[in-house]
Amino acid sequence: MLRPIFLTIPFIFVVALVGLAPISIASESKFSSADPLTGSRVNLETDWVGSVKVSPSLPILVLAGHADSQGLDGAGTAGEAVDLKGEEPMDLSISDELYWNLKLRDKLVSIGRNKGLNISSYDPPLRQIYDENDPRTNWSVGALHSKNGGYAFEIHFDSYGNYGFGSGLIPAISTKLNTLDESLAQHFGRYPRLFRGGLGAPKRRIRILEIGKLGGRLEEKLRDESTRDETLTQLALKIVKAIEDGLGKV
């Protein structure tokens, strides 16, 4: 959330400042409590606002976080079910976080395209790429997409329990923040721009969207075959709604 000083600014001025008529800073309060599906939102002090307007046809690239770092540092969380409950990983060759990042990435792109978004995805040809600057990595492809005027973000699930911070958008560091950043932050939560001193993806103009902690009710519904597809669909629709709001398509 924004710091309390913004709550005292007249509504009209806030809308003009943000440049996002369908969603105002004042309306962020309706998203502030824990989501029944994604759980708690990040609660760290930050004051950035995304105010640069973007085109409704903005090319959006979705990446699955940790898709190229399996077996390396930064492979993604194993999740509460595996670490604490002794359950088997969803796929022995990858972390459970990557498993769900991939599933949600594909669901999001499918639904987004059906709703008319200019959205696509990228999947690295290898699950283990040692050089982070290799042109085949998420970071390299995402950075190029952003450099060419597009919007790139990685899907992540945060660590469970006290190890994680909760849902929210970690914005890019080296670019002006826009109305799509603002909308995703209002729907999911707002991480500081320099979270953990500045992460590799944001330094390359790639946003990170933390969906929620990989544990509790969210992970249970993902793992349950009877609720898995519905849960992925609900998550994808939540992201799509935030994107539509940020693009001014509603």
Buried (B, 14 or more C-beta within 10 A) or exposed (E): BBEEEBEEEEEEEBBEBBBBEBBBBBBBEEBEEEBEBBBBBBEBEBEBBBBBBBEEEBBBBBBBBBBBBBEEEEBBBBBBBBBEEEBEBBEEEBBBBBBBBBBBBBBBBBBBEEBEBBBBBBBBEEBEBEEBEEEEBBBBBBBBBBEEEBBBBBBBBBBBEEEBBBBBBBBBBEBEBBBBBBBBBBBBBBBBBBBEEBBEBBEBBBBBBBBBBBBBEBBEBBBEEEEBEEBBBBBBBBBBBBBBBBBBBE
